[in-house]
Amino acid sequence: MTDIERHGSVAARLAGMLMQYQRNRLALFDWMHPGWRGRALAALPNADSPGKRALRARAADAWLRAAGCAPPPLAAFRGRAGALAALPVDDALCALRLRALHFRRAELRYWVDRESRDRVSVWLGRNASAALRWLIETPNSPAIDRLMRDYGMAPLDELDDMSLAWEGYCLFTRPGHGVPLDLLRFVWDEAAAVPNWLLAYAAASYEEDGVRVIDRLPEFFQEHVW
């Protein structure tokens, strides 16, 4: 590959990420948590114009800017966190659950059975089988017994899809991935708090795990721009 081809490939990748991020951003009122949406509707009546997509898109952008979530600079998409912005919201949530299950993979190994595989398939999306196989085969799992005992970490049986995705979001953002992942914060209510067990676990211990998960996303979400 020549330098021109290489630079062209990078430019196309960044353009694809920016386009998907912008689509997610302008469709905010379609996927944001109802708690946020109620406040947005009170401030911006055009947010409730289902037949007027352009008005809704402009209202979404205005609301996000007012909330302190301006479009990130191009440089933000060059890092690993930009890979998550390359995904539609539903797939991004699957990627967040993948991150949470990667942290919980010791529990996952003895928890998963024929019945729970159906739940995992919903959690992880189209390529759940390959993702689950990778999770189970990945060694050096974090020890979570103490987190369950001392810090109230809930077992997988007690989590729903959005709670698990929230864990993944917190695991990704706590080491500082942040922008452009910040946009996804509006999936959950403003009152959603970082789990106590995560606050008790040293960030340096799991930052590299987040990198490993992001590096595997192209394998599990092959239909998107990487």
N, CA, C and O of each residue as an XYZ file, in Angstrom:
904
protein
N       0.846     -1.201      0.000
C       0.000      0.000      0.000
C       0.880      1.248      0.000
O       1.773      1.374      0.838
N       0.639      2.163     -0.922
C       1.405      3.396     -0.993
C       0.992      4.341      0.122
O      -0.030      4.141      0.779
N       1.817      5.395      0.331
C       1.483      6.387      1.356
C       0.154      7.063      1.042
O      -0.641      7.335      1.943
N      -0.083      7.333     -0.240
C      -1.341      7.989     -0.628
C      -2.526      7.089     -0.304
O      -3.543      7.547      0.218
N      -2.383      5.790     -0.622
C      -3.467      4.844     -0.322
C      -3.674      4.707      1.178
O      -4.805      4.616      1.654
N      -2.562      4.694      1.923
C      -2.662      4.554      3.372
C      -3.359      5.757      3.979
O      -4.252      5.606      4.813
N      -2.958      6.946      3.567
C      -3.597      8.156      4.096
C      -5.059      8.231      3.668
O      -5.916      8.687      4.424
N      -5.331      7.777      2.449
C      -6.715      7.765      1.989
C      -7.570      6.822      2.806
O      -8.730      7.121      3.091
N      -7.004      5.676      3.189
C      -7.732      4.706      4.005
C      -8.031      5.269      5.389
O      -9.131      5.097      5.912
N      -7.046      5.941      5.977
C      -7.245      6.558      7.296
C      -8.306      7.643      7.217
O      -9.166      7.750      8.091
N      -8.237      8.448      6.157
C      -9.219      9.528      5.993
C     -10.627      8.966      5.833
O     -11.582      9.506      6.392
N     -10.755      7.879      5.070
C     -12.073      7.266      4.878
C     -12.599      6.700      6.188
O     -13.791      6.795      6.481
N     -11.708      6.113      6.968
C     -12.110      5.563      8.271
C     -12.608      6.669      9.189
O     -13.659      6.533      9.815
N     -11.863      7.757      9.272
C     -12.267      8.874     10.128
C     -13.575      9.487      9.651
O     -14.431      9.852     10.457
N     -13.723      9.597      8.336
C     -14.965     10.158      7.792
C     -16.157      9.281      8.161
O     -17.224      9.790      8.503
N     -15.974      7.964      8.092
C     -17.046      7.052      8.462
C     -17.417      7.170      9.929
O     -18.595      7.133     10.283
N     -16.414      7.311     10.781
C     -16.671      7.481     12.214
C     -17.424      8.775     12.488
O     -18.387      8.798     13.254
N     -16.973      9.843     11.855
C     -17.635     11.137     12.056
C     -19.083     11.099     11.588
O     -19.963     11.660     12.241
N     -19.333     10.444     10.464
C     -20.693     10.358      9.941
C     -21.603      9.593     10.900
O     -22.734     10.008     11.155
N     -21.100      8.462     11.436
C     -21.934      7.687     12.355
C     -22.149      8.444     13.664
O     -23.251      8.444     14.213
N     -21.102      9.082     14.157
C     -21.260      9.885     15.377
C     -22.318     10.961     15.164
O     -23.165     11.185     16.029
N     -22.268     11.618     14.025
C     -23.235     12.679     13.748
C     -24.648     12.118     13.626
O     -25.605     12.748     14.077
N     -24.786     10.943     13.023
C     -26.113     10.319     12.943
C     -26.654     10.024     14.340
O     -27.820     10.284     14.637
N     -25.787      9.478     15.192
C     -26.214      9.214     16.573
C     -26.607     10.503     17.282
O     -27.600     10.556     18.007
N     -25.820     11.522     17.062
C     -26.032     12.800     17.740
C     -27.362     13.433     17.323
O     -28.138     13.872     18.172
N     -27.616     13.477     16.036
C     -28.818     14.149     15.548
C     -30.085     13.334     15.797
O     -31.193     13.868     15.744
N     -29.919     12.037     16.070
C     -31.072     11.192     16.411
C     -31.259     11.079     17.925
O     -31.940     10.169     18.399
N     -30.670     11.979     18.668
C     -30.667     11.922     20.135
C     -32.041     11.645     20.728
O     -32.172     10.807     21.620
N     -33.062     12.338     20.244
C     -34.387     12.220     20.853
C     -35.044     10.870     20.573
O     -36.084     10.552     21.151
N     -34.445     10.084     19.695
C     -34.961      8.740     19.435
C     -34.452      7.725     20.456
O     -35.086      6.692     20.670
N     -33.297      8.018     21.096
C     -32.695      7.003     21.956
C     -32.341      7.474     23.365
O     -31.983      6.647     24.203
N     -32.428      8.755     23.649
C     -32.041      9.234     24.975
C     -33.017      8.740     26.045
O     -34.155      8.385     25.737
N     -32.572      8.720     27.282
C     -33.406      8.275     28.401
C     -34.597      9.215     28.571
O     -34.452     10.425     28.394
N     -35.771      8.679     28.912
C     -36.954      9.534     29.071
C     -36.764     10.669     30.069
O     -37.375     11.728     29.924
N     -35.927     10.461     31.080
C     -35.687     11.529     32.046
C     -35.048     12.753     31.411
O     -35.442     13.887     31.684
N     -34.057     12.511     30.559
C     -33.439     13.615     29.822
C     -34.424     14.192     28.809
O     -34.504     15.406     28.625
N     -35.169     13.306     28.159
C     -36.040     13.734     27.066
C     -37.124     14.687     27.566
O     -37.486     15.637     26.871
N     -37.641     14.434     28.766
C     -38.664     15.325     29.305
C     -38.159     16.745     29.456
O     -38.876     17.699     29.152
N     -36.931     16.893     29.922
C     -36.355     18.234     30.077
C     -36.089     18.869     28.717
O     -36.266     20.074     28.539
N     -35.663     18.046     27.760
C     -35.400     18.582     26.422
C     -36.681     19.089     25.776
O     -36.683     20.138     25.133
N     -37.768     18.346     25.947
C     -39.042     18.761     25.362
C     -39.533     20.063     25.972
O     -40.125     20.898     25.288
N     -39.283     20.230     27.269
C     -39.714     21.460     27.927
C     -38.945     22.665     27.399
O     -39.492     23.762     27.289
N     -37.668     22.448     27.072
C     -36.833     23.563     26.619
C     -36.902     23.780     25.110
O     -36.751     24.902     24.627
N     -37.133     22.692     24.371
C     -37.088     22.761     22.908
C     -38.300     22.038     22.332
O     -38.226     20.834     22.087
N     -39.401     22.726     22.111
C     -40.614     22.085     21.587
C     -40.391     21.332     20.279
O     -41.080     20.347     20.012
N     -39.445     21.777     19.464
C     -39.208     21.111     18.179
C     -38.667     19.692     18.342
O     -38.649     18.909     17.393
N     -38.225     19.374     19.564
C     -37.733     18.022     19.804
C     -38.838     16.988     19.653
O     -38.561     15.806     19.454
N     -40.088     17.425     19.747
C     -41.216     16.505     19.636
C     -41.935     16.683     18.297
O     -43.162     16.753     18.237
N     -41.142     16.755     17.233
C     -41.702     16.915     15.887
C     -41.353     15.688     15.060
O     -40.477     15.751     14.198
N     -42.038     14.555     15.318
C     -41.650     13.302     14.663
C     -41.683     13.352     13.147
O     -40.948     12.613     12.493
N     -42.516     14.205     12.577
C     -42.581     14.290     11.125
C     -41.632     15.312     10.536
O     -41.628     15.533      9.325
N     -40.822     15.942     11.386
C     -39.919     17.003     10.933
C     -38.510     16.687     11.413
O     -38.026     17.255     12.393
N     -37.866     15.774     10.707
C     -36.559     15.285     11.142
C     -35.519     16.387     11.225
O     -34.692     16.386     12.137
N     -35.546     17.324     10.291
C     -34.549     18.395     10.308
C     -34.694     19.251     11.562
O     -33.696     19.631     12.176
N     -35.939     19.555     11.945
C     -36.161     20.333     13.163
C     -35.687     19.571     14.393
O     -35.057     20.146     15.280
N     -35.987     18.284     14.445
C     -35.558     17.463     15.579
C     -34.038     17.384     15.651
O     -33.460     17.435     16.737
N     -33.395     17.261     14.499
C     -31.939     17.172     14.474
C     -31.307     18.465     14.973
O     -30.361     18.428     15.759
N     -31.820     19.603     14.525
C     -31.269     20.885     14.985
C     -31.516     21.068     16.484
O     -30.658     21.571     17.209
N     -32.695     20.654     16.933
C     -33.000     20.761     18.357
C     -32.081     19.859     19.179
O     -31.643     20.241     20.264
N     -31.791     18.669     18.667
C     -30.894     17.751     19.367
C     -29.501     18.345     19.501
O     -28.902     18.304     20.575
N     -28.992     18.896     18.412
C     -27.659     19.490     18.456
C     -27.621     20.675     19.415
O     -26.664     20.833     20.172
N     -28.661     21.510     19.384
C     -28.709     22.664     20.282
C     -28.764     22.220     21.736
O     -28.100     22.803     22.593
N     -29.553     21.190     22.015
C     -29.674     20.721     23.393
C     -28.355     20.138     23.888
O     -27.951     20.396     25.022
N     -27.687     19.358     23.054
C     -26.414     18.766     23.454
C     -25.359     19.833     23.720
O     -24.599     19.729     24.683
N     -25.309     20.845     22.884
C     -24.346     21.924     23.108
C     -24.632     22.630     24.427
O     -23.713     22.944     25.184
N     -25.923     22.879     24.699
C     -26.289     23.536     25.954
C     -25.957     22.657     27.156
O     -25.680     23.164     28.243
N     -25.984     21.340     26.961
C     -25.670     20.399     28.039
C     -24.171     20.173     28.192
O     -23.747     19.368     29.020
N     -23.366     20.877     27.400
C     -21.919     20.752     27.496
C     -21.334     19.628     26.670
O     -20.198     19.214     26.900
N     -22.093     19.128     25.712
C     -21.634     18.026     24.862
C     -21.516     18.519     23.423
O     -22.302     18.137     22.556
N     -20.536     19.364     23.187
C     -20.284     19.866     21.836
C     -19.648     18.758     20.997
O     -19.064     17.831     21.557
N     -19.748     18.832     19.666
C     -19.086     17.824     18.829
C     -17.593     17.781     19.135
O     -16.955     18.832     19.200
N     -17.022     16.603     19.323
C     -15.599     16.514     19.648
C     -14.731     16.856     18.447
O     -15.194     16.772     17.310
N     -13.484     17.240     18.679
C     -12.579     17.520     17.560
C     -12.218     16.241     16.821
O     -12.375     15.136     17.341
N     -11.738     16.414     15.611
C     -11.370     15.261     14.787
C     -10.369     14.366     15.504
O     -10.425     13.142     15.379
N      -9.456     14.973     16.253
C      -8.422     14.192     16.933
C      -9.011     13.166     17.891
O      -8.388     12.137     18.154
N     -10.204     13.434     18.416
C     -10.828     12.503     19.362
C     -11.170     11.174     18.705
O     -11.288     10.156     19.387
N     -11.331     11.177     17.386
C     -11.698      9.955     16.679
C     -10.478      9.165     16.219
O     -10.617      8.082     15.650
N      -9.307      9.692     16.457
C      -8.092      8.967     16.083
C      -7.721      7.927     17.130
O      -7.030      6.956     16.823
N      -8.172      8.122     18.356
C      -7.870      7.178     19.419
C      -8.825      6.004     19.431
O      -9.738      5.922     18.610
N      -8.607      5.098     20.367
C      -9.420      3.884     20.428
C     -10.872      4.181     20.757
O     -11.767      3.487     20.275
N     -11.124      5.209     21.575
C     -12.510      5.512     21.938
C     -13.339      5.877     20.712
O     -14.557      5.697     20.707
N     -12.685      6.385     19.679
C     -13.404      6.720     18.459
C     -14.042      5.509     17.810
O     -15.014      5.639     17.065
N     -13.492      4.313     18.093
C     -14.070      3.097     17.519
C     -15.497      2.889     17.993
O     -16.338      2.414     17.230
N     -15.780      3.234     19.234
C     -17.141      3.087     19.750
C     -18.086      4.069     19.083
O     -19.274      3.787     18.932
N     -17.564      5.224     18.684
C     -18.398      6.213     17.999
C     -18.724      5.784     16.580
O     -19.597      6.365     15.936
N     -18.018      4.759     16.088
C     -18.285      4.256     14.741
C     -19.479      3.319     14.713
O     -19.850      2.820     13.650
N     -20.081      3.077     15.859
C     -21.190      2.135     15.951
C     -22.519      2.851     16.151
O     -22.575      3.846     16.874
N     -23.591      2.367     15.528
C     -24.926      2.852     15.886
C     -25.175      2.592     17.370
O     -24.530      1.728     17.963
N     -26.093      3.323     17.964
C     -26.280      3.264     19.413
C     -26.546      1.842     19.897
O     -25.957      1.418     20.891
N     -27.411      1.101     19.224
C     -27.718     -0.261     19.678
C     -26.475     -1.143     19.697
O     -26.278     -1.920     20.631
N     -25.639     -1.026     18.671
C     -24.414     -1.816     18.638
C     -23.403     -1.305     19.654
O     -22.660     -2.095     20.237
N     -23.365     -0.004     19.873
C     -22.479      0.541     20.900
C     -22.841     -0.011     22.272
O     -21.958     -0.306     23.078
N     -24.132     -0.153     22.539
C     -24.558     -0.734     23.813
C     -24.107     -2.188     23.923
O     -23.726     -2.637     25.004
N     -24.147     -2.926     22.815
C     -23.623     -4.293     22.820
C     -22.133     -4.289     23.145
O     -21.658     -5.145     23.892
N     -21.397     -3.335     22.591
C     -19.963     -3.237     22.862
C     -19.705     -2.901     24.331
O     -18.747     -3.400     24.921
N     -20.544     -2.068     24.917
C     -20.401     -1.754     26.339
C     -20.658     -2.990     27.194
O     -19.975     -3.210     28.194
N     -21.639     -3.791     26.802
C     -21.907     -5.025     27.552
C     -20.742     -6.000     27.404
O     -20.407     -6.727     28.340
N     -20.132     -6.007     26.228
C     -18.950     -6.840     26.027
C     -17.853     -6.434     27.002
O     -17.176     -7.285     27.578
N     -17.686     -5.133     27.182
C     -16.671     -4.649     28.140
C     -17.008     -5.100     29.557
O     -16.127     -5.542     30.295
N     -18.279     -4.988     29.939
C     -18.679     -5.397     31.286
C     -18.470     -6.897     31.491
O     -17.988     -7.320     32.541
N     -18.827     -7.692     30.497
C     -18.661     -9.138     30.619
C     -17.193     -9.539     30.585
O     -16.813    -10.549     31.177
N     -16.377     -8.771     29.908
C     -14.939     -9.039     29.919
C     -14.394     -8.888     31.331
O     -13.552     -9.676     31.761
N     -14.868     -7.888     32.047
C     -14.454     -7.719     33.441
C     -14.983     -8.865     34.304
O     -14.327     -9.286     35.256
N     -16.167     -9.362     33.969
C     -16.829    -10.398     34.767
C     -16.602    -11.805     34.201
O     -17.368    -12.716     34.514
N     -15.587    -11.998     33.391
C     -15.503    -13.255     32.656
C     -15.274    -14.466     33.566
O     -15.629    -15.581     33.183
N     -14.693    -14.282     34.756
C     -14.574    -15.409     35.687
C     -15.960    -15.877     36.119
O     -16.223    -17.078     36.171
N     -16.842    -14.938     36.425
C     -18.223    -15.269     36.773
C     -18.950    -15.857     35.569
O     -19.728    -16.802     35.699
N     -18.687    -15.286     34.395
C     -19.378    -15.711     33.180
C     -19.130    -17.183     32.885
O     -20.028    -17.885     32.421
N     -17.925    -17.651     33.151
C     -17.570    -19.028     32.804
C     -18.459    -20.048     33.511
O     -18.874    -21.034     32.902
N     -18.753    -19.820     34.784
C     -19.592    -20.795     35.479
C     -21.073    -20.424     35.430
O     -21.928    -21.252     35.746
N     -21.384    -19.184     35.035
C     -22.780    -18.737     34.983
C     -23.479    -19.152     33.695
O     -24.663    -19.488     33.704
N     -22.754    -19.129     32.606
C     -23.396    -19.343     31.304
C     -23.779    -20.816     31.127
O     -22.983    -21.718     31.389
N     -25.010    -21.032     30.679
C     -25.502    -22.358     30.346
C     -26.442    -22.208     29.152
O     -26.505    -21.140     28.544
N     -27.165    -23.262     28.816
C     -28.015    -23.206     27.626
C     -29.052    -22.084     27.738
O     -29.308    -21.367     26.770
N     -29.643    -21.942     28.926
C     -30.670    -20.915     29.103
C     -30.074    -19.511     29.089
O     -30.610    -18.615     28.438
N     -28.975    -19.321     29.800
C     -28.389    -17.984     29.889
C     -27.729    -17.555     28.583
O     -27.528    -16.361     28.363
N     -27.390    -18.500     27.716
C     -26.822    -18.134     26.414
C     -27.792    -17.276     25.607
O     -27.371    -16.411     24.840
N     -29.078    -17.515     25.779
C     -30.060    -16.686     25.081
C     -29.973    -15.240     25.551
O     -30.084    -14.318     24.743
N     -29.776    -15.034     26.848
C     -29.617    -13.676     27.377
C     -28.340    -13.045     26.845
O     -28.326    -11.873     26.468
N     -27.273    -13.826     26.817
C     -25.999    -13.310     26.311
C     -26.128    -12.926     24.843
O     -25.542    -11.933     24.412
N     -26.878    -13.691     24.076
C     -27.078    -13.371     22.660
C     -27.766    -12.025     22.498
O     -27.416    -11.250     21.607
N     -28.737    -11.744     23.348
C     -29.407    -10.442     23.316
C     -28.437     -9.345     23.738
O     -28.419     -8.265     23.147
N     -27.643     -9.618     24.746
C     -26.711     -8.613     25.257
C     -25.646     -8.234     24.232
O     -25.290     -7.062     24.111
N     -25.136     -9.224     23.494
C     -23.953     -9.003     22.659
C     -24.243     -8.864     21.173
O     -23.341     -8.521     20.410
N     -25.462     -9.117     20.740
C     -25.811     -8.846     19.355
C     -25.489     -9.964     18.388
O     -25.402    -11.131     18.771
N     -25.314     -9.596     17.130
C     -25.275    -10.561     16.026
C     -24.163    -11.594     16.136
O     -24.370    -12.755     15.784
N     -23.007    -11.204     16.610
C     -21.877    -12.126     16.689
C     -21.621    -12.566     18.125
O     -20.475    -12.695     18.555
N     -22.709    -12.793     18.856
C     -22.598    -13.139     20.274
C     -21.814    -14.427     20.499
O     -21.065    -14.529     21.472
N     -21.972    -15.406     19.623
C     -21.288    -16.693     19.823
C     -19.775    -16.523     19.795
O     -19.065    -17.063     20.644
N     -19.284    -15.767     18.810
C     -17.839    -15.533     18.720
C     -17.350    -14.701     19.896
O     -16.279    -14.964     20.444
N     -18.130    -13.703     20.284
C     -17.742    -12.857     21.412
C     -17.716    -13.659     22.706
O     -16.794    -13.511     23.508
N     -18.718    -14.503     22.915
C     -18.768    -15.320     24.129
C     -17.598    -16.290     24.177
O     -17.000    -16.488     25.234
N     -17.270    -16.889     23.054
C     -16.135    -17.816     23.010
C     -14.843    -17.090     23.392
O     -14.026    -17.623     24.143
N     -14.665    -15.880     22.876
C     -13.468    -15.106     23.213
C     -13.439    -14.784     24.704
O     -12.394    -14.913     25.342
N     -14.566    -14.370     25.262
C     -14.623    -14.029     26.683
C     -14.252    -15.225     27.554
O     -13.467    -15.095     28.494
N     -14.812    -16.375     27.242
C     -14.576    -17.560     28.066
C     -13.131    -18.032     27.960
O     -12.575    -18.556     28.925
N     -12.523    -17.849     26.791
C     -11.156    -18.338     26.575
C     -10.082    -17.356     27.031
O      -8.909    -17.720     27.109
N     -10.469    -16.111     27.334
C      -9.477    -15.107     27.732
C      -9.045    -15.340     29.177
O      -9.889    -15.345     30.073
N      -7.742    -15.533     29.425
C      -7.272    -15.842     30.784
C      -7.127    -14.593     31.654
O      -7.472    -13.483     31.247
N      -6.603    -14.812     32.868
C      -6.270    -13.731     33.807
C      -7.474    -12.850     34.130
O      -7.412    -11.627     34.005
N      -8.552    -13.474     34.541
C      -9.770    -12.734     34.871
C      -9.601    -11.968     36.180
O      -8.960    -12.468     37.104
N     -10.166    -10.760     36.274
C     -10.146    -10.039     37.553
C     -10.888    -10.840     38.623
O     -11.890    -11.494     38.335
N     -10.395    -10.782     39.840
C     -11.069    -11.446     40.957
C     -12.194    -10.544     41.444
O     -11.951     -9.419     41.882
N     -13.417    -11.035     41.365
C     -14.551    -10.183     41.727
C     -15.263    -10.639     42.996
O     -16.228    -10.001     43.419
N     -14.808    -11.732     43.613
C     -15.468    -12.210     44.835
C     -15.495    -11.131     45.907
O     -16.515    -10.921     46.564
N     -14.373    -10.452     46.079
C     -14.306     -9.406     47.109
C     -15.224     -8.243     46.769
O     -15.830     -7.647     47.659
N     -15.330     -7.916     45.486
C     -16.201     -6.817     45.081
C     -17.665     -7.150     45.362
O     -18.442     -6.278     45.749
N     -18.033     -8.407     45.167
C     -19.398     -8.826     45.484
C     -19.638     -8.820     46.988
O     -20.690     -8.389     47.459
N     -18.659     -9.300     47.727
C     -18.817     -9.430     49.178
C     -18.780     -8.081     49.889
O     -19.607     -7.816     50.762
N     -17.833     -7.234     49.522
C     -17.600     -6.008     50.289
C     -18.219     -4.757     49.681
O     -18.428     -3.771     50.387
N     -18.517     -4.780     48.379
C     -18.961     -3.545     47.722
C     -20.288     -3.691     46.973
O     -20.666     -2.814     46.196
N     -20.978     -4.779     47.204
C     -22.327     -4.911     46.662
C     -22.411     -5.108     45.164
O     -23.420     -4.755     44.554
N     -21.382     -5.659     44.561
C     -21.437     -5.943     43.126
C     -22.516     -6.999     42.877
O     -22.446     -8.097     43.428
N     -23.501     -6.674     42.058
C     -24.609     -7.595     41.799
C     -24.165     -8.717     40.867
O     -23.385     -8.473     39.946
N     -24.644     -9.937     41.085
C     -24.327    -11.030     40.154
C     -25.060    -10.852     38.831
O     -26.018    -10.086     38.736
N     -24.603    -11.561     37.827
C     -25.198    -11.434     36.496
C     -26.688    -11.743     36.492
O     -27.443    -11.137     35.731
N     -27.115    -12.665     37.320
C     -28.537    -13.017     37.373
C     -29.423    -11.826     37.710
O     -30.605    -11.818     37.364
N     -28.869    -10.821     38.381
C     -29.662     -9.678     38.829
C     -29.572     -8.475     37.898
O     -30.169     -7.435     38.174
N     -28.838     -8.603     36.808
C     -28.636     -7.471     35.904
C     -29.509     -7.597     34.660
O     -29.716     -8.693     34.138
N     -30.017     -6.456     34.194
C     -30.682     -6.430     32.894
C     -29.718     -5.858     31.864
O     -28.579     -5.522     32.188
N     -30.175     -5.750     30.631
C     -29.269     -5.340     29.556
C     -28.726     -3.929     29.755
O     -27.554     -3.677     29.473
N     -29.559     -3.004     30.239
C     -29.109     -1.627     30.386
C     -28.189     -1.457     31.591
O     -27.268     -0.642     31.554
N     -28.429     -2.215     32.656
C     -27.539     -2.159     33.819
C     -26.152     -2.674     33.455
O     -25.139     -2.117     33.879
N     -26.117     -3.738     32.668
C     -24.831     -4.285     32.247
C     -24.107     -3.309     31.324
O     -22.895     -3.130     31.435
N     -24.847     -2.678     30.415
C     -24.234     -1.685     29.530
C     -23.699     -0.505     30.330
O     -22.653      0.047     29.988
N     -24.398     -0.111     31.387
C     -23.925      0.989     32.234
C     -22.598      0.628     32.892
O     -21.705      1.469     32.990
N     -22.466     -0.616     33.343
C     -21.185     -1.050     33.897
C     -20.080     -0.899     32.855
O     -18.991     -0.410     33.155
N     -20.377     -1.328     31.625
C     -19.372     -1.206     30.572
C     -19.014      0.233     30.283
O     -17.845      0.557     30.072
N     -20.018      1.103     30.271
C     -19.767      2.526     30.046
C     -18.849      3.078     31.134
O     -17.895      3.797     30.838
N     -19.133      2.744     32.382
C     -18.314      3.240     33.490
C     -16.896      2.689     33.423
O     -15.938      3.406     33.715
N     -16.754      1.430     33.044
C     -15.422      0.844     32.913
C     -14.624      1.527     31.807
O     -13.422      1.748     31.955
N     -15.280      1.860     30.708
C     -14.587      2.534     29.615
C     -14.225      3.972     29.967
O     -13.113      4.412     29.673
N     -15.126      4.702     30.580
C     -14.911      6.137     30.765
C     -14.076      6.465     31.989
O     -13.442      7.519     32.032
N     -14.060      5.594     32.980
C     -13.296      5.912     34.192
C     -11.804      6.084     33.925
O     -11.202      6.986     34.509
N     -11.168      5.267     33.072
C      -9.757      5.525     32.786
C      -9.515      6.752     31.914
O      -8.365      7.118     31.675
N     -10.587      7.397     31.432
C     -10.406      8.635     30.687
C     -10.630      8.539     29.199
O     -10.192      9.420     28.460
N     -11.308      7.483     28.724
C     -11.606      7.412     27.287
C     -12.507      8.572     26.884
O     -12.259      9.243     25.882
N     -13.555      8.804     27.673
C     -14.389     10.000     27.533
C     -14.875     10.285     26.130
O     -15.512      9.440     25.501
N     -14.572     11.483     25.634
C     -14.995     11.930     24.311
C     -14.426     10.968     23.266
O     -13.267     10.570     23.383
N     -15.205     10.579     22.247
C     -16.598     10.920     21.959
C     -17.622      9.988     22.599
O     -18.800     10.016     22.240
N     -17.178      9.161     23.545
C     -18.087      8.244     24.220
C     -19.081      8.986     25.111
O     -20.114      8.428     25.484
N     -18.780     10.232     25.453
C     -19.662     11.012     26.329
C     -21.091     11.088     25.800
O     -22.033     11.184     26.587
N     -21.265     11.048     24.496
C     -22.605     11.156     23.921
C     -23.526     10.064     24.452
O     -24.717     10.297     24.654
N     -22.977      8.877     24.678
C     -23.799      7.757     25.125
C     -24.280      7.917     26.559
O     -25.152      7.169     27.003
N     -23.731      8.874     27.286
C     -24.183      9.071     28.675
C     -25.679      9.334     28.745
O     -26.312      9.035     29.757
N     -26.248      9.884     27.692
C     -27.661     10.257     27.715
C     -28.596      9.062     27.499
O     -29.815      9.227     27.467
N     -28.031      7.869     27.354
C     -28.852      6.656     27.313
C     -29.465      6.383     28.689
O     -30.557      5.823     28.789
N     -28.758      6.781     29.741
C     -29.199      6.500     31.109
C     -29.655      7.780     31.797
O     -29.277      8.883     31.402
N     -30.454      7.617     32.808
C     -30.947      8.763     33.558
C     -29.794      9.549     34.176
O     -28.727      9.000     34.449
N     -30.023     10.827     34.389
C     -28.993     11.687     34.981
C     -28.556     11.180     36.346
O     -27.411     11.392     36.745
N     -29.451     10.512     37.070
C     -29.144     10.045     38.423
C     -28.298      8.774     38.448
O     -27.854      8.360     39.519
N     -28.064      8.150     37.306
C     -27.260      6.924     37.278
C     -25.876      7.201     37.861
O     -25.211      8.162     37.475
N     -25.455      6.357     38.786
C     -24.189      6.579     39.494
C     -23.197      5.462     39.190
O     -23.581      4.326     38.910
N     -21.917      5.808     39.251
C     -20.870      4.800     39.086
C     -20.999      3.782     40.220
O     -21.088      4.176     41.383
N     -21.011      2.491     39.912
C     -21.155      1.475     40.966
C     -20.047      1.575     42.012
O     -18.897      1.873     41.691
N     -20.416      1.320     43.271
C     -19.437      1.396     44.359
C     -18.270      0.447     44.138
O     -17.125      0.784     44.439
N     -18.554     -0.731     43.615
C     -17.478     -1.699     43.431
C     -16.451     -1.207     42.430
O     -15.265     -1.509     42.555
N     -16.897     -0.450     41.437
C     -15.962      0.049     40.436
C     -15.071      1.136     41.030
O     -13.890      1.230     40.695
N     -15.636      1.948     41.906
C     -14.846      2.976     42.575
C     -13.770      2.346     43.462
O     -12.725      2.949     43.709
N     -14.034      1.138     43.933
C     -13.093      0.473     44.833
C     -11.986     -0.259     44.089
O     -11.027     -0.728     44.702
N     -12.115     -0.358     42.774
C     -11.160     -1.128     41.988
C     -10.218     -0.177     41.268
O     -10.675      0.749     40.598
N      -8.921     -0.384     41.390
C      -7.937      0.544     40.836
C      -8.061      0.633     39.317
O      -8.045     -0.382     38.620
N      -8.185      1.870     38.813
C      -8.386      2.073     37.373
C      -7.248      1.483     36.548
O      -7.480      0.933     35.471
N      -6.012      1.596     37.051
C      -4.866      1.107     36.293
C      -4.949     -0.399     36.057
O      -4.339     -0.924     35.125
N      -5.698     -1.081     36.898
C      -5.794     -2.529     36.791
C      -6.659     -2.980     35.627
O      -6.524     -4.112     35.161
N      -7.547     -2.111     35.149
C      -8.431     -2.561     34.079
C      -8.392     -1.695     32.832
O      -9.127     -1.967     31.883
N      -7.558     -0.661     32.802
C      -7.497      0.188     31.614
C      -7.051     -0.608     30.394
O      -7.607     -0.446     29.308
N      -6.052     -1.467     30.570
C      -5.577     -2.258     29.436
C      -6.647     -3.221     28.944
O      -6.695     -3.535     27.755
N      -7.504     -3.693     29.842
C      -8.591     -4.570     29.408
C      -9.538     -3.836     28.469
O     -10.040     -4.427     27.513
N      -9.788     -2.553     28.729
C     -10.628     -1.765     27.835
C     -10.029     -1.668     26.449
O     -10.747     -1.736     25.451
N      -8.722     -1.510     26.383
C      -8.024     -1.457     25.096
C      -8.186     -2.782     24.355
O      -8.420     -2.802     23.147
N      -8.059     -3.884     25.087
C      -8.199     -5.204     24.453
C      -9.596     -5.400     23.870
O      -9.749     -5.954     22.782
N     -10.605     -4.944     24.598
C     -11.973     -5.079     24.101
C     -12.163     -4.254     22.835
O     -12.712     -4.748     21.851
N     -11.717     -3.009     22.850
C     -11.873     -2.144     21.678
C     -11.144     -2.734     20.474
O     -11.636     -2.665     19.347
N      -9.981     -3.310     20.714
C      -9.223     -3.892     19.608
C      -9.937     -5.088     18.970
O      -9.648     -5.438     17.826
N     -10.858     -5.713     19.690
C     -11.585     -6.851     19.131
C     -12.914     -6.455     18.486
O     -13.564     -7.295     17.864
N     -13.324     -5.211     18.620
C     -14.622     -4.802     18.082
C     -14.765     -5.044     16.577
O     -15.838     -5.461     16.143
N     -13.724     -4.800     15.755
C     -13.893     -5.064     14.316
C     -14.268     -6.513     14.011
O     -14.948     -6.787     13.022
N     -13.827     -7.434     14.856
C     -14.152     -8.849     14.650
C     -15.625     -9.126     14.931
O     -16.246     -9.952     14.262
N     -16.178     -8.438     15.917
C     -17.549     -8.719     16.342
C     -18.579     -7.787     15.705
O     -19.782     -8.036     15.783
N     -18.102     -6.716     15.078
C     -19.000     -5.769     14.395
C     -18.431     -5.479     13.011
O     -18.110     -4.337     12.683
N     -18.314     -6.519     12.217
C     -17.602     -6.448     10.942
C     -18.289     -5.558      9.915
O     -17.655     -5.098      8.966
N     -19.581     -5.314     10.104
C     -20.330     -4.562      9.100
C     -20.110     -3.060      9.193
O     -20.645     -2.307      8.378
N     -19.329     -2.611     10.173
C     -19.143     -1.179     10.369
C     -17.754     -0.718      9.943
O     -16.864     -1.529      9.686
N     -17.589      0.596      9.873
C     -16.327      1.201      9.433
C     -15.287      1.081     10.539
O     -15.529      1.476     11.680
N     -14.119      0.529     10.187
C     -13.021      0.465     11.145
C     -11.771      1.046     10.491
O     -10.713      1.096     11.117
